């Protein structure tokens, strides 16, 4: 389940700061966090997560309480190039950056979590062989001062 927002008129660096807040969280928790985040990106990102959740519920018949934010990818979009006049008839560039945001959701299942813990509990079988250790040799440094 995913949703894509393209050509958002916010720099990718600023959008990524807000995306860090909700990566790996449950969908409802992510929406609650973004409601009270005082950043410009928070509202579009909240709507995007809600859209991805609606895609999961309607298209894939998932329960919205079992969904979590698997990944949020923020990439650069096209840059609008403008200029501002400065002294002596010159012009300085202004770069109005845009970004694309992709949100992917996945389902939290108890089976996945228990499979990870089973693998962690079982140690891998390894053959142990005894290796004779050689005595360590020490090298004495001598200084040659005149």
MARFI-349729 format. One line per field, with one value per atom (N, C-alpha, C, O): residue number from 1; atom name; x, y, z. Coordinates in pm, whole numbers, plus 50000, padded with zeros to 5 digits. Example, Ala and Ser with C-alpha at 12.3 -4.5 7.8 and 13.67 -1.06 7.14 Angstrom:
2
pos = (1 1 1 1 2 2 2 2)
site = (N CA C O N CA C O)
X = (51319 51230 51320 51424 51285 51367 51290 51341)
Y = (49431 49550 49670 49668 49775 49894 50003 50114)
Z = (50780 50780 50780 50846 50708 50714 50787 50804)
//
This chain:
146
pos = (1 1 1 1 2 2 2 2 3 3 3 3 4 4 4 4 5 5 5 5 6 6 6 6 7 7 7 7 8 8 8 8 9 9 9 9 10 10 10 10 11 11 11 11 12 12 12 12 13 13 13 13 14 14 14 14 15 15 15 15 16 16 16 16 17 17 17 17 18 18 18 18 19 19 19 19 20 20 20 20 21 21 21 21 22 22 22 22 23 23 23 23 24 24 24 24 25 25 25 25 26 26 26 26 27 27 27 27 28 28 28 28 29 29 29 29 30 30 30 30 31 31 31 31 32 32 32 32 33 33 33 33 34 34 34 34 35 35 35 35 36 36 36 36 37 37 37 37 38 38 38 38 39 39 39 39 40 40 40 40 41 41 41 41 42 42 42 42 43 43 43 43 44 44 44 44 45 45 45 45 46 46 46 46 47 47 47 47 48 48 48 48 49 49 49 49 50 50 50 50 51 51 51 51 52 52 52 52 53 53 53 53 54 54 54 54 55 55 55 55 56 56 56 56 57 57 57 57 58 58 58 58 59 59 59 59 60 60 60 60 61 61 61 61 62 62 62 62 63 63 63 63 64 64 64 64 65 65 65 65 66 66 66 66 67 67 67 67 68 68 68 68 69 69 69 69 70 70 70 70 71 71 71 71 72 72 72 72 73 73 73 73 74 74 74 74 75 75 75 75 76 76 76 76 77 77 77 77 78 78 78 78 79 79 79 79 80 80 80 80 81 81 81 81 82 82 82 82 83 83 83 83 84 84 84 84 85 85 85 85 86 86 86 86 87 87 87 87 88 88 88 88 89 89 89 89 90 90 90 90 91 91 91 91 92 92 92 92 93 93 93 93 94 94 94 94 95 95 95 95 96 96 96 96 97 97 97 97 98 98 98 98 99 99 99 99 100 100 100 100 101 101 101 101 102 102 102 102 103 103 103 103 104 104 104 104 105 105 105 105 106 106 106 106 107 107 107 107 108 108 108 108 109 109 109 109 110 110 110 110 111 111 111 111 112 112 112 112 113 113 113 113 114 114 114 114 115 115 115 115 116 116 116 116 117 117 117 117 118 118 118 118 119 119 119 119 120 120 120 120 121 121 121 121 122 122 122 122 123 123 123 123 124 124 124 124 125 125 125 125 126 126 126 126 127 127 127 127 128 128 128 128 129 129 129 129 130 130 130 130 131 131 131 131 132 132 132 132 133 133 133 133 134 134 134 134 135 135 135 135 136 136 136 136 137 137 137 137 138 138 138 138 139 139 139 139 140 140 140 140 141 141 141 141 142 142 142 142 143 143 143 143 144 144 144 144 145 145 145 145 146 146 146 146)
site = (N CA C O N CA C O N CA C O N CA C O N CA C O N CA C O N CA C O N CA C O N CA C O N CA C O N CA C O N CA C O N CA C O N CA C O N CA C O N CA C O N CA C O N CA C O N CA C O N CA C O N CA C O N CA C O N CA C O N CA C O N CA C O N CA C O N CA C O N CA C O N CA C O N CA C O N CA C O N CA C O N CA C O N CA C O N CA C O N CA C O N CA C O N CA C O N CA C O N CA C O N CA C O N CA C O N CA C O N CA C O N CA C O N CA C O N CA C O N CA C O N CA C O N CA C O N CA C O N CA C O N CA C O N CA C O N CA C O N CA C O N CA C O N CA C O N CA C O N CA C O N CA C O N CA C O N CA C O N CA C O N CA C O N CA C O N CA C O N CA C O N CA C O N CA C O N CA C O N CA C O N CA C O N CA C O N CA C O N CA C O N CA C O N CA C O N CA C O N CA C O N CA C O N CA C O N CA C O N CA C O N CA C O N CA C O N CA C O N CA C O N CA C O N CA C O N CA C O N CA C O N CA C O N CA C O N CA C O N CA C O N CA C O N CA C O N CA C O N CA C O N CA C O N CA C O N CA C O N CA C O N CA C O N CA C O N CA C O N CA C O N CA C O N CA C O N CA C O N CA C O N CA C O N CA C O N CA C O N CA C O N CA C O N CA C O N CA C O N CA C O N CA C O N CA C O N CA C O N CA C O N CA C O N CA C O N CA C O N CA C O N CA C O N CA C O N CA C O N CA C O N CA C O N CA C O N CA C O N CA C O N CA C O N CA C O N CA C O N CA C O N CA C O N CA C O N CA C O N CA C O N CA C O N CA C O)
X = (50084 50000 50088 50173 50066 50149 50072 49967 50125 50071 50189 50290 50174 50283 50232 50125 50309 50281 50394 50510 50359 50461 50454 50348 50568 50581 50533 50467 50566 50534 50633 50754 50585 50670 50737 50723 50809 50886 51020 51025 51127 51257 51263 51203 51335 51344 51407 51369 51501 51565 51465 51465 51379 51279 51171 51121 51134 51033 51085 51010 51213 51274 51277 51269 51290 51290 51157 51156 51048 50916 50895 50830 50949 50934 51003 50957 51114 51184 51095 51113 51001 50916 50826 50794 50785 50681 50727 50647 50853 50900 50892 50939 50830 50821 50708 50691 50630 50521 50393 50380 50299 50168 50099 50128 50009 49948 49873 49887 49793 49716 49807 49780 49915 50012 50080 50103 50113 50179 50088 50134 49961 49867 49851 49845 49846 49834 49957 49945 50075 50199 50199 50234 50160 50164 50059 50076 49949 49846 49902 49862 49995 50047 50191 50260 50236 50371 50364 50295 50433 50424 50520 50599 50512 50595 50504 50393 50552 50472 50446 50341 50539 50527 50429 50383 50397 50317 50179 50135 50112 49976 49974 49896 50057 50056 50098 50045 50193 50237 50128 50113 50052 49942 49835 49781 49805 49706 49755 49676 49885 49943 49936 49904 49966 49957 49812 49784 49720 49579 49534 49452 49587 49554 49608 49540 49731 49789 49710 49690 49663 49582 49449 49404 49388 49263 49285 49198 49401 49434 49442 49393 49503 49515 49381 49355 49296 49165 49073 49009 49066 48972 49022 48945 49148 49198 49251 49240 49309 49372 49302 49348 49189 49105 49184 49171 49265 49343 49272 49195 49300 49248 49338 49460 49279 49362 49440 49539 49397 49471 49596 49683 49607 49724 49830 49934 49807 49901 50005 49977 50127 50234 50311 50305 50383 50459 50589 50679 50596 50714 50831 50942 50804 50910 50848 50740 50921 50886 51011 51118 50994 51107 51080 50977 51175 51165 51275 51394 51236 51333 51313 51211 51414 51407 51320 51323 51244 51164 51230 51345 51159 51217 51234 51155 51338 51366 51322 51359 51242 51201 51309 51346 51360 51471 51419 51360 51440 51398 51520 51626 51504 51615 51561 51446 51646 51611 51714 51834 51668 51764 51842 51786 51969 52055 52128 52101 52219 52285 52368 52407 52392 52474 52418 52493 52288 52224 52240 52213 52283 52302 52176 52082 52176 52064 52120 52208 52069 52108 52001 51882 52045 51946 51871 51925 51747 51666 51621 51563 51647 51607 51487 51498 51374 51254 51244 51202 51284 51295 51161 51077 51144 51025 51070 51186 50976 51011 50896 50781 50931 50833 50840 50950 50725 50722 50645 50534 50705 50642 50627 50724 50505 50478 50437 50347 50504 50468 50427 50498 50313 50262 50272 50277 50274 50275 50189 50148 50164 50076 50160 50254 50126 50189 50124 50002 50203 50148 50230 50351 50163 50233 50325 50427 50290 50372 50509 50608 50517 50646 50733 50853 50673 50751 50802 50916 50717 50761 50866 50953 50860 50962 51098 51200 51100 51226 51285 51407 51200 51252 51298 51393 51233 51277 51417 51501 51443 51575 51681 51794 51643 51738 51768 51880 51671 51692 51776 51857 51759 51833 51973 51988 52075 52211 52244 52197 52324 52364 52464 52548 52454 52546 52679 52686 52784 52917 53011 52997 53103 53204 53315 53365 53353 53462 53585 53579 53693 53820 53921 53925 54003 54105 54228 54277 54276 54394 54502 54482 54619 54731 54777 54803 54786 54835 54985 55041 55049 55194 55231 55157 55343 55383 55410 55469 55368 55387 55532 55595 55580 55718 55714 55634 55802 55807 55933 56041 55915 56028 56064 55981 56192 56236 56292 56379 56242 56289 56410 56412 56508 56627 56645 56625 56680 56701 56848 56930 56879 57020 57040 57029 57070 57094 57243 57316 57288 57431 57455 57569)
Y = (49884 50000 50123 50140 50207 50327 50443 50426 50561 50684 50775 50775 50851 50938 51081 51105 51174 51316 51376 51365 51439 51492 51645 51704 51706 51850 51932 52035 51887 51963 52078 52056 52200 52319 52344 52451 52244 52253 52186 52089 52237 52178 52035 52007 51946 51808 51796 51708 51882 51875 51903 51835 52004 52036 51929 51899 51873 51767 51642 51570 51616 51497 51509 51408 51631 51649 51603 51539 51634 51592 51443 51377 51391 51249 51162 51052 51212 51137 51113 51014 51203 51191 51068 51012 51026 50923 50792 50700 50783 50657 50544 50558 50431 50314 50317 50222 50424 50435 50373 50353 50342 50298 50417 50533 50387 50492 50593 50714 50546 50639 50724 50842 50665 50742 50848 50961 50812 50906 51025 51139 50998 51107 51197 51320 51137 51217 51304 51419 51251 51328 51446 51558 51421 51526 51635 51749 51600 51701 51815 51930 51782 51881 51921 51977 51894 51933 52068 52079 52171 52304 52323 52417 52236 52247 52255 52202 52319 52334 52198 52178 52105 51974 51883 51785 51913 51822 51796 51681 51899 51881 51798 51703 51830 51745 51601 51508 51582 51447 51370 51250 51439 51375 51330 51220 51415 51379 51263 51178 51260 51152 51019 50916 51019 50895 50849 50729 50944 50908 50849 50757 50900 50847 50706 50619 50682 50548 50450 50335 50498 50414 50380 50265 50478 50453 50355 50272 50363 50266 50125 50030 50112 49980 49924 49805 50010 49965 49930 49825 50018 49997 49898 49814 49906 49824 49689 49590 49683 49559 49496 49395 49553 49498 49474 49369 49573 49564 49641 49733 49602 49675 49794 49779 49913 50033 50035 50107 49958 49954 49868 49879 49783 49697 49756 49694 49874 49932 50017 50083 50014 50101 50158 50105 50265 50333 50254 50260 50182 50101 50190 50178 50279 50372 50499 50497 50606 50734 50779 50794 50800 50841 50983 51010 51073 51211 51233 51222 51263 51286 51426 51490 51473 51607 51608 51514 51714 51733 51840 51876 51890 51995 52125 52157 52199 52325 52441 52448 52531 52651 52756 52790 52807 52903 53043 53071 53130 53268 53357 53307 53485 53575 53700 53740 53761 53885 53991 53964 54109 54212 54267 54288 54287 54344 54465 54504 54522 54646 54629 54518 54739 54748 54667 54620 54652 54586 54436 54373 54377 54232 54163 54228 54029 53950 53828 53759 53802 53684 53576 53606 53450 53343 53308 53318 53267 53211 53074 53061 52971 52836 52797 52787 52775 52733 52582 52533 52510 52365 52297 52347 52181 52099 51959 51923 51880 51743 51648 51689 51522 51415 51330 51300 51292 51210 51081 51086 50968 50838 50774 50762 50732 50666 50523 50499 50427 50286 50234 50252 50169 50111 49960 49902 49897 49751 49710 49794 49581 49529 49474 49398 49514 49457 49323 49315 49218 49086 49025 49047 48947 48881 48773 48743 48714 48608 48657 48587 48777 48831 48859 48830 48915 48949 48822 48819 48717 48595 48522 48457 48532 48467 48532 48463 48662 48731 48690 48673 48674 48638 48494 48462 48404 48265 48255 48181 48329 48327 48381 48334 48480 48539 48443 48444 48361 48271 48150 48105 48096 47978 48017 48092 47969 47999 47909 47795 47959 47882 47774 47797 47656 47548 47577 47600 47576 47599 47494 47451 47454 47357 47431 47534 47379 47443 47355 47235 47412 47338 47412 47535 47333 47393 47422 47336 47540 47581 47610 47683 47549 47575 47718 47762 47786 47923 47925 47861 47998 48010 48112 48207 48091 48189 48325 48334 48426 48560 48602 48580 48662 48710 48860 48932 48904 49047 49106 49046 49220 49288 49407 49491 49411 49519 49630 49607 49749 49862 49922 49945 49947 50010 50145 50162 50237 50371 50396 50353 50465 50495 50645 50720 50687 50830 50853 50772 50961 50997 51111 51155)
Z = (50000 50000 50000 50087 49901 49896 49838 49775 49859 49802 49769 49839 49662 49616 49603 49548 49656 49641 49559 49596 49449 49359 49354 49373 49329 49308 49428 49412 49547 49667 49679 49674 49693 49691 49826 49885 49874 49997 49967 49892 50024 49997 50052 50156 49985 50033 50172 50249 50204 50335 50446 50549 50426 50528 50536 50645 50421 50420 50490 50557 50474 50535 50687 50757 50740 50885 50945 51051 50879 50927 50904 50985 50795 50766 50871 50901 50929 51034 51155 51226 51180 51298 51293 51398 51175 51166 51102 51089 51062 51003 51106 51219 51065 51151 51252 51328 51256 51354 51297 51176 51387 51343 51275 51306 51182 51101 51187 51167 51280 51363 51450 51471 51502 51580 51494 51539 51370 51280 51250 51249 51227 51199 51320 51307 51440 51562 51585 51628 51557 51572 51475 51513 51351 51250 51272 51229 51340 51369 51454 51439 51543 51637 51606 51691 51484 51444 51373 51271 51422 51362 51244 51243 51146 51026 50904 50906 50800 50679 50613 50551 50626 50563 50636 50578 50759 50840 50780 50777 50734 50681 50553 50545 50451 50331 50360 50300 50452 50485 50558 50537 50644 50714 50614 50626 50516 50415 50328 50286 50302 50220 50293 50233 50423 50502 50511 50504 50527 50530 50397 50394 50287 50155 50137 50082 50183 50174 50261 50224 50378 50465 50395 50401 50330 50258 50143 50115 50076 49972 50030 49969 50146 50209 50252 50237 50305 50353 50235 50236 50134 50025 49920 49873 49882 49772 49818 49745 49939 49984 50102 50155 50145 50252 50381 50443 50420 50543 50654 50628 50777 50892 50918 50926 50932 50948 51079 51090 51178 51306 51297 51383 51194 51178 51087 51067 51031 50935 51007 51107 50953 51003 50885 50774 50908 50803 50784 50867 50673 50646 50602 50654 50506 50465 50406 50349 50423 50361 50286 50344 50157 50074 50025 49965 50052 50006 49904 49935 49780 49673 49617 49639 49544 49488 49363 49283 49347 49228 49142 49166 49043 48960 49039 49128 49006 49074 48986 48869 49042 48970 48987 49099 48875 48882 48856 48751 48954 48946 48975 49013 48957 48989 49056 49036 49135 49205 49164 49166 49128 49088 49208 49316 49187 49292 49232 49118 49306 49265 49137 49101 49071 48950 48833 48748 48830 48716 48710 48608 48821 48822 48872 48919 48861 48913 48985 48934 49105 49181 49165 49159 49158 49137 49266 49376 49249 49358 49310 49202 49389 49355 49440 49562 49376 49447 49429 49324 49533 49523 49549 49624 49486 49508 49545 49528 49596 49635 49601 49585 49592 49576 49703 49751 49758 49879 49847 49795 49879 49862 49999 50073 50032 50160 50131 50051 50196 50183 50320 50418 50324 50448 50441 50333 50557 50565 50684 50764 50694 50798 50912 50890 51034 51153 51180 51196 51186 51218 51330 51339 51414 51524 51471 51532 51357 51298 51258 51278 51201 51160 51281 51280 51386 51505 51574 51620 51583 51651 51570 51627 51437 51354 51375 51376 51393 51417 51552 51564 51654 51785 51788 51860 51712 51707 51649 51700 51542 51481 51576 51578 51654 51747 51863 51915 51904 52015 51978 52058 51856 51815 51770 51673 51839 51792 51673 51665 51583 51466 51508 51595 51444 51475 51407 51286 51487 51432 51487 51601 51407 51448 51520 51472 51633 51706 51696 51724 51657 51648 51733 51738 51800 51884 51800 51726 51811 51737 51839 51936 51815 51906 51885 51773 51994 51982 52000 52090 51913 51920 52027 52049 52092 52193 52129 52020 52197 52144 52161 52264 52056 52062 52085 52026 52169 52197 52133 52136 52077 52014 52102 52135 52138 52224 52137 52053 52158 52080 52150 52271 52070 52126 52061 51941 52139 52085 52068 52148 51961 51934 51946 51849 52067 52090 52098 52154 52043 52046 52138 52153)
//
